[in-house]
Structures are given as C-alpha cells and as structure tokens.
Amino acid sequence: MNAAVLLQDEFAATKSPEPESIQPLRSEQLVETAVPSDKAIPFGLKLPSGRAAFEALWPPLAGIGGFLALWAMLAPLVQTSLGALPGPGDVWSAFLGLMDEAAAARVAAGEAVASGYAYTGPPTFIDQIFTSLETVAAGFLLATLFAVPLGLVAGMSKRVNAAINPIIQIMRPVSPLAWLPIVTMVVSASVSSDDPALPKSFVISAVVVMLCSLWPTLINTAIGTASIDKDLIAVGRVLRLGWFARLTKLVLPSSLPYIFTGMRLSLGTGWMVLIAAEMLAQNPGLGKFVWDEFQNGSEKSLARIMVAVVVIGLIGFALDRVMMALQAFVSRNRNA
C-alpha cells in the first residue's frame, strides 16, 4: 500500500460521522453568531471597553494638564530680552495668528493667479511645515536605500562587517553642524545651475539628514541579519538556495523587526537634525522659520518660536506613530 492510499484510509477511519439531521438555524441564532459579543470591527480590530479606554487615557491627559498648568504658572516668572516667557494662552494666540496669515496668503495667491500674475509672497507657516516634511522624507528615503542593503550584506558576511564597523563607529557621532559645510561645498560645486530642479538649500538639508540618520538603520539591519536562527541558514543550504533566494526568503523576512526599529530611530534622528540643517542652509522650512523669528526680535517672536517648537514635537510624535503602525502592519502580514 503506497503512502497516498495509507493517508486516505487513515483519514476515512478518523473522520467524524455525519450528523443524522441538520436543523435549519433560526434568524435569532444567525444574528447571535454573526455579531460576536466583543464588538469586533473590520481588519481584526476590537473596540476597547469604556473602563479600559478611561484607564488608558487618564494618565497621559493628567500629565499633559499638569504640564500646562505648571507652564502657565512659571512662564510669567521667566524674563527674557523680549519680555516674559509666553504661556500656553500666548502660544495658542500666536498659533491662531499664524493660521490667519496663512489664510490671507492663500487669498492673495488666488487673486494673483486670477489676475495672471505669479504669487511672490513669502512662504507661510503651513508652507514651511510641508517643506520640512518633504526634506526629511527625501533624506530618510536616501538613508534607507543606502543603509538597508549595506546592513544586509554586513550581517551576512563577517568580513564585510569587520571592514565597515570602524568606519561606522567613527562617522556615527559626527554632528550635523560638522557635515553642513562639507555638504554645502560639494552641492554648490555639483549644482551650478541658477534655477535647478531642486533648490540647493533643499538638497543640502536632505543630504545632511541622510548622513546623520542612516546609522541606526544600518546597525539594526546588520544586527538583525546576523542574529537569524542558524537552523534557517542550514535549511537554505539543504535546499541549495542561491544567495538572492536565501536573502529574500530567509534573511529579509526574519530581520524585518530589526530593520523597522532602525528606521524608526533614523526617522526620529533625521527630524531632529533637520531643524539645525535648515537654520544654517536657509532651507525654507521650520528651522528657517525659527531662525528668522529669532533674528526678528519682535514682541511676538518668542511666542511664534514656541509655536514652532510645539509643532516640531507633535510632528515628530506623529511620524513615530506612523512608523509603529507600518511596522505592525508588515509584521502582521508576515506572520499571517
């Protein structure tokens, strides 16, 4: 008896008997089985209970409320060359003023376009936010494209790892302020056109972000690749998988958590580096906004700078949450 027949006989011997009769389900039973009691919603998510939501929300809300109250009490006591330190109310008023300026600029731009002229007004606060996001996205993408392949190769080869490890340890602590003059000279010599497709300040800021943010992704990718279970490598050798097949089917899926952890750290580092790079490169983003307000020195400048500080922090938090959600999504598909 061959194996196929044996498996078929065993399956027939162990199969449960058919029920004698099947009673049709009533509509009430269908409703009960279709809607589970744990409030299931699409994509496998579940709504938390009211008590669980309260227990999760009240500590951070209490912390934020306490911080705002302490800020409001201590701000009038701190005197600067531009007056007292702005409190939460002053910062909120400055934020509303920036939004009014952005709305007025949009109206002026629409009128200029309707009249057949190009709008030449200064960028608004909203425009500078989007410029910073575009710059950090470009630098982060360049860093990822460079760090992930090199990290995979370093993790798979001890010799390559030993060769590049001293360079990584030397380059990793270098400040963006040290990279900026070198990058500025190189980009200025390379981009000689008066009207390039990308402004020099944008390219300089993006390259500085790349140089300072690629190291966490590179190191974590190499560590994740080197820590793969040796049994998987042995299976690949038994199956005689080629280098590329072993990389795509064994190494890359196993090292994805490490890669995404490095990418989260790199994105956070790049966002911090961006502000200093934009200040010195004069890229029209949030860094330049802070520098211009500092140079302006008006009575509203300090409140507007603090608006930029709060916005920078909120955007950094949102970028980290986005990377966490992307990591969870990729890991869920990989484990499915």
Solvent accessible surface area in square Angstrom, and as a share of the most:
residue,aa,sasa,rsa
1,M,170,0.76
2,N,96,0.49
3,A,73,0.56
4,A,74,0.58
5,V,61,0.35
6,L,86,0.43
7,L,119,0.59
8,Q,125,0.56
9,D,64,0.33
10,E,87,0.39
11,F,132,0.55
12,A,66,0.51
13,A,86,0.67
14,T,109,0.63
15,K,121,0.51
16,S,86,0.55
17,P,124,0.78
18,E,147,0.66
19,P,84,0.53
20,E,183,0.82
21,S,76,0.49
22,I,145,0.74
23,Q,137,0.61
24,P,117,0.74
25,L,106,0.53
26,R,154,0.56
27,S,76,0.49
28,E,106,0.47
29,Q,60,0.27
30,L,95,0.47
31,V,98,0.56
32,E,127,0.57
33,T,101,0.59
34,A,78,0.60
35,V,104,0.60
36,P,66,0.42
37,S,119,0.77
38,D,62,0.32
39,K,123,0.52
40,A,56,0.44
41,I,65,0.33
42,P,100,0.63
43,F,167,0.70
44,G,69,0.66
45,L,105,0.52
46,K,133,0.56
47,L,96,0.48
48,P,88,0.56
49,S,65,0.42
50,G,61,0.59
51,R,185,0.68
52,A,50,0.39
53,A,33,0.26
54,F,128,0.53
55,E,81,0.36
56,A,68,0.53
57,L,102,0.51
58,W,124,0.43
59,P,60,0.38
60,P,69,0.43
61,L,113,0.56
62,A,58,0.45
63,G,46,0.44
64,I,101,0.51
65,G,37,0.36
66,G,42,0.40
67,F,126,0.52
68,L,72,0.36
69,A,53,0.41
70,L,93,0.46
71,W,38,0.13
72,A,51,0.39
73,M,126,0.56
74,L,87,0.43
75,A,2,0.01
76,P,76,0.48
77,L,134,0.67
78,V,68,0.39
79,Q,126,0.56
80,T,56,0.33
81,S,118,0.76
82,L,65,0.32
83,G,30,0.29
84,A,47,0.36
85,L,49,0.25
86,P,11,0.07
87,G,11,0.10
88,P,34,0.22
89,G,51,0.49
90,D,80,0.42
91,V,13,0.07
92,W,149,0.52
93,S,70,0.45
94,A,15,0.12
95,F,57,0.24
96,L,79,0.40
97,G,29,0.28
98,L,4,0.02
99,M,51,0.23
100,D,98,0.51
101,E,88,0.40
102,A,2,0.01
103,A,40,0.31
104,A,63,0.49
105,A,18,0.14
106,R,152,0.56
107,V,92,0.53
108,A,41,0.32
109,A,27,0.21
110,G,41,0.40
111,E,111,0.50
112,A,21,0.16
113,V,105,0.61
114,A,91,0.71
115,S,76,0.49
116,G,68,0.65
117,Y,156,0.59
118,A,85,0.66
119,Y,85,0.32
120,T,128,0.74
121,G,30,0.29
122,P,108,0.68
123,P,68,0.43
124,T,19,0.11
125,F,7,0.03
126,I,50,0.25
127,D,68,0.35
128,Q,14,0.06
129,I,25,0.13
130,F,118,0.49
131,T,28,0.16
132,S,0,0.00
133,L,52,0.26
134,E,103,0.46
135,T,0,0.00
136,V,4,0.02
137,A,56,0.43
138,A,29,0.22
139,G,0,0.00
140,F,29,0.12
141,L,103,0.51
142,L,76,0.38
143,A,1,0.01
144,T,22,0.13
145,L,114,0.57
146,F,107,0.44
147,A,0,0.00
148,V,25,0.14
149,P,70,0.44
150,L,52,0.26
151,G,0,0.00
152,L,15,0.07
153,V,55,0.32
154,A,2,0.02
155,G,13,0.12
156,M,55,0.24
157,S,36,0.23
158,K,181,0.77
159,R,215,0.78
160,V,48,0.28
161,N,60,0.31
162,A,71,0.55
163,A,65,0.51
164,I,30,0.15
165,N,65,0.33
166,P,70,0.44
167,I,96,0.49
168,I,14,0.07
169,Q,76,0.34
170,I,122,0.62
171,M,68,0.31
172,R,115,0.42
173,P,99,0.62
174,V,51,0.29
175,S,51,0.33
176,P,28,0.17
177,L,102,0.51
178,A,55,0.43
179,W,37,0.13
180,L,11,0.05
181,P,72,0.45
182,I,91,0.46
183,V,8,0.04
184,T,50,0.29
185,M,130,0.58
186,V,90,0.52
187,V,11,0.07
188,S,49,0.31
189,A,86,0.67
190,S,84,0.54
191,V,37,0.21
192,S,96,0.62
193,S,62,0.40
194,D,149,0.77
195,D,128,0.66
196,P,35,0.22
197,A,107,0.83
198,L,97,0.48
199,P,76,0.48
200,K,72,0.31
201,S,22,0.14
202,F,31,0.13
203,V,34,0.19
204,I,10,0.05
205,S,0,0.00
206,A,4,0.03
207,V,37,0.21
208,V,0,0.00
209,V,0,0.00
210,M,36,0.16
211,L,33,0.17
212,C,14,0.08
213,S,1,0.00
214,L,5,0.02
215,W,22,0.08
216,P,27,0.17
217,T,1,0.00
218,L,1,0.01
219,I,48,0.24
220,N,27,0.14
221,T,0,0.00
222,A,13,0.10
223,I,92,0.47
224,G,1,0.01
225,T,7,0.04
226,A,51,0.40
227,S,65,0.42
228,I,13,0.06
229,D,82,0.43
230,K,142,0.60
231,D,94,0.49
232,L,64,0.32
233,I,37,0.19
234,A,48,0.37
235,V,74,0.43
236,G,0,0.00
237,R,175,0.64
238,V,119,0.68
239,L,113,0.56
240,R,217,0.79
241,L,46,0.23
242,G,45,0.43
243,W,130,0.46
244,F,141,0.59
245,A,27,0.21
246,R,53,0.19
247,L,23,0.11
248,T,52,0.30
249,K,136,0.58
250,L,24,0.12
251,V,2,0.01
252,L,61,0.30
253,P,42,0.26
254,S,37,0.24
255,S,0,0.00
256,L,36,0.18
257,P,47,0.30
258,Y,88,0.33
259,I,6,0.03
260,F,18,0.08
261,T,56,0.33
262,G,0,0.00
263,M,25,0.11
264,R,68,0.25
265,L,97,0.48
266,S,0,0.00
267,L,15,0.08
268,G,37,0.36
269,T,37,0.21
270,G,1,0.01
271,W,9,0.03
272,M,138,0.62
273,V,15,0.08
274,L,0,0.00
275,I,23,0.12
276,A,29,0.23
277,A,1,0.01
278,E,0,0.00
279,M,47,0.21
280,L,98,0.49
281,A,18,0.14
282,Q,75,0.33
283,N,2,0.01
284,P,49,0.31
285,G,0,0.00
286,L,0,0.00
287,G,0,0.00
288,K,48,0.20
289,F,12,0.05
290,V,18,0.11
291,W,92,0.32
292,D,56,0.29
293,E,15,0.07
294,F,131,0.55
295,Q,104,0.46
296,N,94,0.48
297,G,34,0.32
298,S,43,0.28
299,E,147,0.66
300,K,129,0.55
301,S,0,0.00
302,L,34,0.17
303,A,11,0.08
304,R,40,0.15
305,I,27,0.14
306,M,36,0.16
307,V,3,0.02
308,A,0,0.00
309,V,89,0.51
310,V,64,0.37
311,V,19,0.11
312,I,30,0.15
313,G,45,0.43
314,L,112,0.56
315,I,25,0.13
316,G,23,0.22
317,F,125,0.52
318,A,50,0.39
319,L,37,0.18
320,D,38,0.20
321,R,107,0.39
322,V,93,0.53
323,M,11,0.05
324,M,74,0.33
325,A,63,0.49
326,L,77,0.39
327,Q,35,0.16
328,A,63,0.49
329,F,102,0.43
330,V,38,0.22
331,S,26,0.17
332,R,118,0.43
333,N,82,0.42
334,R,90,0.33
335,N,113,0.58
336,A,118,0.92
